[in-house]
């Protein structure tokens, strides 16, 4: 059966993409599908690239083992915590992993929730590396997140950019880096270079809003009980600067602020819970935007039994 599917793969689409908001179960689905198709998974998650950032990024590596079979995965644990991994590096690393998988006669499955990374890969764009602009950074120091966001929107309007990921700009440091990138692109318009687009069957995991909220809250409590605070405290003890952890947003932002004494546990929990709900909503907004920009996404209900979800995807793949 696997050989038959691979022949179809050779003559039609080159990849399957599984996307969806946080807590939709997309990784488990991708792993079950990979087992069926003898495939390998390429992660499309902007934070799971960092080593030692496990619970907070939701790596859940057990999801890559199905019935005793370990599913090969790529682009997880490839960067040092505290570093600033970016879209340019992701494009480069993705194509290396993609070429490696294809060269071994396997099918790549792209899976994740970082819409910017997914869209850039499928559309065929890559950003040149953008150097730091110290004078620009100094001029922006002290501005509020709201002021920085307004400035970013003005620059995006000038550059005509829709390749910036709003879901990740939840701190001043990230906003300043985003402004730095847009300013560089405005001054160096050739920095956006075309790469071959990848023809992919795109599957979206659609989860009911209330069910998604329940799962997010349950998972947050579970991760806090499983040592997420201790993980972040450990990174701080390894001299990863607090500002660098805050840069990564969501769990790392709120829990770091709690650990260093800026907020109480209750403030941390409720602030983080709200932020994750908002993040999931923005992820869905991005995916709907992809549809408006010409991508066909086949939506499958998260609440369906796994066998039925796999059956629907295989029918589309054939």
N, C-alpha and C positions, 0 to 999 in steps of 0.2 A: 504493500500500500504506500509506504513512504517513497519508494522509487517512482511510482506513478505520479505522485504529487510533485516530486522534484522535476520530472519531465515537463509538467505544466509550468512550473516555475521558470524553467529555461526558456520557454517559448512565449511567456506573457510577462507578468509583473515580476519585478526584481526583489520585492520585499513586502512584508506585512507590517503595518504600523498599528499599535494598540495604544490609544490615548484615553484620558479621562481625568476627572478631578481627583483630588486626594480622597482616600477611603473608599474608592469605587471598586477595588479588587482587581485592578488591571494587571498587576504583576503575577498574581496567581493564575489569572486567565492566560496570560502570555506563556507561562511555564507549562500549563496543561496543553496548550496549542503546540508549543515547541516539542513536547514529547511525541505528539501525534505526527508531526511533520519532520522529525529529526532536525530541528532547527536550533539556532543559537540566538540569544537575546542581547541586543545592544541597548543599554540604558539611556534614556533621555531625561535625566534628572540633574538639575544644576548644582545640587548639594551632595548627592550620593557619590560624587567623584572624590570626596575628601576622606582620607584615612582617619580612623579614630572617631569620626562623627557618625555613629551608627544608629543609636536609638532615636536621636533627635531628627535625623533625616529619614527615618523609617525604612532602613535598608531591608530588614526582615529577610535575611538571606535564606532562612528556612523555606521561603516561598519558592526558591529555585530547586527544591528537591521534591519530586513527585513519585510516590510509590517506590521509594528507594533509588530512583534515577536522578542523578544530579544534572541539571540543565546548565550548560555553559553560558556564562554571562560576561559582558564586556563593559568597560567605562565606569566601573565602580572601584573605589579605593585606588585611584591613580594620581591623586594630588595631595600635597601636604596641607594639614589644617593651618589656617592663617594665611595661605596663599590666595591669590585672586584669579581663579580659573575663569575663563571667559569664552564667548561664542567662537572666536577665532581658533582657540585651542580645541574646542569641542569639534568644530568642523574638521580640523586636521586629524584628531583622534578617531572621530567617527569613520572617516574614509579609510583609515588604516585598518580598523576593525572590520569594516564592511568588505574590503578587498580580501582580507585574510579569510573571513568566513566563506566568501564566494569561491576563493581559490581552492578550498577544501571540499567543494561540492555541497556545502550546507546552505540552508535558507536563513537569511537574517530576519529577525523580528525586532523592530524598533519599538520600545515600550517606555512610556513615561508621561509626566504631566507638565514638563516645561515646554509650553507652546512655542516659544521663540526658537528653541533648539530643533524641535520637530519641523517647524515650518521652514527654517533656514536649510535644513538637510533636504527636505522634499522639493523645495522650490529651486534649490541650486544656487544659493548665495553664500559667500563667505566674507567676513570682514577682515581687513588687514589689521595686524596688531597696532593698537593705539598707545603711544607713549604717554607717560604722565606729564601733565602740564602744571608745574609747580606754581607759576604766577597766577594761573586761573584758579587753582585750588586755594591759594591765599586770598584771592579776591572774593571767594565764595564762603570763606570761613565765617561762622557766626550767623549765617542766614538760616531761617527756619525751614523745615521740611516743606511747608506749604509754599514758601518763596522759591525754593529750589525746584519744586514740581512745576510751578508756573513758568519758570525760566526754561526748564526742560521742554515743556509743551511748545513754547515759542520757537525753540531751536528745531524741534521735530517738524513744526509747520514749515520752517524755512528749508529743511533738507528733504521734506516729503517722505520722511522715514516712517515705516510701520513695522520696522524690525526691532523695536525696543520693547523689552518685556516689562510691562507695568507691574506685573505680579511680584517682581523682585525689588521694587523701589519702595522699601518701607523703613529706610533710615537715611539720615543726611549723608552718610558716607557713600552709600550706594547711589544716591541721587547725584552727588558730585561726580562720581565716576561716570554715570550715564551722561551728564552734561559734557564732561570731558570728551567722551566718545562722539557725541553729536557735534560738538564744536570742531573736532578734528575732521569729521566727515564733511562738514560745511566748508572747511578750508582746503580739504584734500578730496574732492569728489571722486577721484579714481580709486579710492580705497575700497569701494564696493565692487568686487569683481565677480564675474559670472562663473559658476561651476555647473557641471552637468546635473540637471534635476534627476531625481530617482522616482521611477514609476512604482507606486506602492498601493496596495489595497489598504484603505484606512478604516479601522474599526474604532468606534467610540463607545465607551462604556457609560451608559446613562443610568444614573442612580437618582431615585426620588429624593427631593430636597429634604424632606423630614427624616428619611432614613439616613441620608448622608450626614445630617446634623447629629443624629443619635450615634452613628458610628464614629464620627470625629470626636465627640465628647467621651465616649467609652474608650477609644483608643488613646486619647490624651491621658486619661486617668491611669490606664494600663501602663503607658510608657513612663509616667512619673513614678509609679510603683516599681517599675522594672529597673530603675537606676538612671533615668535621664538627667536628673540633677547632678548625680555623682559623676556621670560622664562629662558634663560640662565643667564641673569643679576640677576634674582631673586634667582637662585641657588647659584650664587656667593655671593649674599647678605645674604644667609642662611649659609654662611661660608663653603660651599663645595669648597675645594681648586681648583684653576684654573688648576693645573697639573692633578688633578683627572678627571676634565671634558675633558681636552685635551686627556687623556687616552682613552676615549670612541670613539675618532675618528670622521671623517666626520663633521657633523653639529656642534658637541660640540667642536671639535678641532678648526675649522676655525672661528666660531663665538666667542668663548672664546678669541682667539687671537685678534679678532677685538675689543671686549669689553674692554680688558685690555690695548688696545692701541698699540699692536704690528703690526697691519696691518690696511690699510684703508678699507672703505666699498667696494670699487671697487675690491681691491685685495682679500678681503674675498669672495665676490660673485663669481668672476671668478675662484678663486682657488677651492672653494667648488663645484661649478658646474662641473669643470673638474674632481675633486676627486670622485663625485657621478657617473659620466659616467664611470670612470675607475673601480669603485667598482662594478657596474652592469656587466661590462665585465668580471671581475674576478669571480663573482657569476656564470655566465654561464660557465666559464672555469671549475669551481668546479663541476657543475652538469654534464658536459660532461665527466669529470674525473670519476664521479660515474658510468656512463654507461660503461666506460672502465674497471672499477673494478667490473663489474658483475650485476649492478642494471638495471632493465628494467624500463625506464621512458616513459610513454605515453604522447607525446607532443600534446597540444591543442592550437590553435591560439587564442591569446588574443583579436583579432579584431572581433571574431565571436559574434553573439548575445548571451546573457546569456542563453536563453532557449536552444540554440544549444550546448553550452558548457556543460550544465547540462545533456542533452540528451546523448552526447558522453560518459560522465563519467559513467552514469547509465548503458549504454550498456556494458562498460568494467567491471563494478562492477557485472553485472549479469553473 
